[in-house]
Amino acid sequence: MRTEHISRQNTCRLSGAVTAMLASILLLVTLFAFVITANWANAQSKSAGRIDLSCRAKIPVWMAEQKVPTVGVAVIEDGKLKEVKVFGELRKGVPAQFNTIFGVASLTKPITALLALLLVNVGQWDLDEPLSNYWVDPDVKDDPKLRKLTTRLVLSHQTGFPNWRHGKLAFEFEPGTKFQYSGEGFEYLRRAIERKFHKSLGKIAEPLLFAPLGMKDTGFHWTDAMDQSKIAIAKDIVGNNLSE
């Protein structure tokens, strides 16, 4: 299991600002494959200081050019969700709806990061505690650098790991010395959290994140409970289904 499971694979009291930010981020990560922000496509209206939404008419054209069957778009203005629209079809003749379920791949990383920070916020997790206190990957068990791995380094992509291992996992540089995007780092964090709490990441996230925000169709895996008719099936460049 990886933190990108969807496409491959405890209530917390927070300030109003943090809660609003969390709700907005998680809602967008779950529902939408594509997010438009204030500076997207030069859509900022200089005169009014507001987002110009006229670019929405071009989206179907761009989708056709790039052979993209379904796209979800959200506009955030002044920290608030202003507009949501889903374009395209789920399958031939079936328009994509507002509640379309997308596989969001590496956008599960922000959810994992937020979950870790919420655990830190309630005193159940430590940003700087060695992850080796809970999990040691067999491939690096004899490497002293593993003691330097912390949640802080994972979240800032400074673990020293590659994005994904090819064969055995190995450090490519000293942890904390430079940046390198790494899915393996988040996978390491996921395993450490699950080992400490003796639950899957999804089970931990459900009461802490998903349920309080009403995110009923969100998870780290496809499940039988999900409405299959709402799922946007991944396509290859010529339009063939990659999965069912």
N, C-alpha and C positions, 0 to 999 in steps of 0.2 A: 504494500500500500504506500502510495506517495501522496504528498500534499497537493498533487495535481489530479487526484483520483477522478474527478468528474469527467474529464475528457480522456483519461487514459484508462486515466485512473484518475441555588447559587445565584441568584439575582445579585447584581453588583450595583451599588449606588455610585453614581457619577454626577458631576456637575451638569447643569443643563446644556452648556456648550459642548461638553464631551459627549453627552448622550445624543445630541442632535447630529454631531459629526459622525458618530458611530453608526447611527441609523441610516444616514445618507450614504455613507461609504458601503455598508453591507448591502443595502437595498440595490445599489447600482451594480456592485460586483456580482450579485446573484442574478439579477434580471437581465442585465444588458451586456452584450458583447462589445459594444462600442460606445464610448462616452464623449460627448461634446462639452467642452468647458468654455469659459469666456473668451479665450484667445484662439479657439479652434477656427481654422480656415478664414482668419481675418474677419470673423463675424462680429467683432465688438463694434458697436455703434459709437463713434467718437463724439457725436453731438449730444446724444442722450445719456451716454455712459451705461447703456444697457445692451444686452445681446441682441443682435440682428438675426432673426430666425428665417430669413428668406432663403438661406442656403438649403433648407430642408427639401426644396423642390428638386435639387440636383442629386439627392441621395439615390433615388431609384436608377438614375442614369449611371452613376458610379457603380452601383451594384451590378447592373447589366454588363458594364465594361469589364468588371473584374470577376464576373460569374459568381457573385455572392448571393445565395438564395434568401437569406434572412439576416436582418440587422436590427438591433435595438438601440435607440438613441435617447439619451437623457440630457437635459440642460439644467445646470446648476447655476443659480445667480444669487449672489449675496449669501452664500452658504445654504440656500434652500433649493429643493427640487422644484423647478419651474414647469417643466414639460417632459412628457414621456411619449415616445411614439415608436412603434415597431413596424418595420417595412418588410415586404416580401411574402413568401409562402413557406409553409412548413412542408408541404408536398404539393403536387400538381393540383391546382384548383382550390387549395385550402389556405386561406390567408393566415398569416401569423398574427396572433392576438397580443394584447397588452401583457398577459400572464405567460407568455412563451418561456419555456425553460431552456436555457443555454448551458452547454458545457464550457466553463470559463478557464480551464487549464491553469496557467500560472497566476491568474487572478485569485486563486485560492490562497496564495501567499499573503495578501493583505488580511484575509480572514484569520489565517494562522497567527500572523503578527498581532492583530487586535486581541485575539484570544489570549495569547501569551501576556500581553500588557494588562489585560483585565485581571488575569491571575496574579500578576505583580501588584496591581492596585489593591487587591483584597488581601495581600500578604501571604498568598499561597505559592508564590514562585519568586525567584530571585534572578534579576537580569545578569548578575555577575557570578553566580554559582556555577562551578564546572558541570557541564552536562554529563560528564563521565561519572558523576555521583549516581546517575540513574541509568545511563545507557553507554555502552562501549561497542562500537562496531568491530566485529572480529578482524576485519581487514587492517585496522589501525591499533589494535590492542597493545602492540609492543612499541608504538611510537609515543615518546613522551609529550609530543605536541598536543595529544588529545586532551591533556589536563587544562589546556588553555582555551578550549572550546566553551563558549558561554552563549546564552541567549542574545546578549547584546551584539556579539560578533556575528551570530547567525542573521539577525534582523538587519544588520548593516552590510551583509555579504562580505565578511572579512574572515571566513573560516579557513581559507586556504584550500578548500575543496573545489574540484571542477564542477561544472553545471550538473552533469551526470557521469557516473563512473563508466568506464569501458573495461570490463574485467573487474579487477580489485580496486576498492576505494583507496586513495592515497592523498596525502597533503602535497600541494604544489608550491606552497610557500608557508612561512611562519604565520600562524593565525594572528590577526590584528595588525599586520604590517601593510596590507594594501587591499583594495577592493577587487572582487571578482564574483560576478553573479553566479549563484550556486543553488540549484534545486536540492542537491545532496545535503547542503547545510540545513535547509528547512525539513528535509526528511529526518535528519539527525535530531533536530529539535522535537519533531513530532513523536519520535520513538521515546525520547527522554520524558516528555510530558505524559505519554501513555503509561510508561513504566512507573512513574511516581503515583499517578492517580488510579492506576489499574483499570482504566477505561479507554475506549477508542477516542480519538480526537473528536469524532462526530458526537459521541455521547457526552463529552465534556462541553462541546459548543452548544448543544441543543438547549439546555436550561440557561446558559450564560448569555448566549447571543440570539440564536434563532427564535426560540419561543417568545421571549420578551418583545421582539420586534415583529412578531406575526409572520415570520418567514417559513411558511409551511412546506414550501417546495424546495428548500435549500438543504444540501447535504454534500458530503465528500464522495458519495457513490450514487450511481443510479440504483433505485430500489423499486420493488414491485408496487410500493405505495404511491409512487409518482404516476401522474396521469400521462400515459405514453402519448396520448394525442396532442399534448402541449409541448413535446420535446422537439427542438430544432436539431435535425439530424445533420451531422458533419458531412460535408461534401468534399470531393477532390476538385482539382482545377477544371475538370471537364464536366462536373456535375454529378458524378457517381457517388452513391452513399458510401461513407467510410465505416459506418456502424449502423446498427438497427437497435 
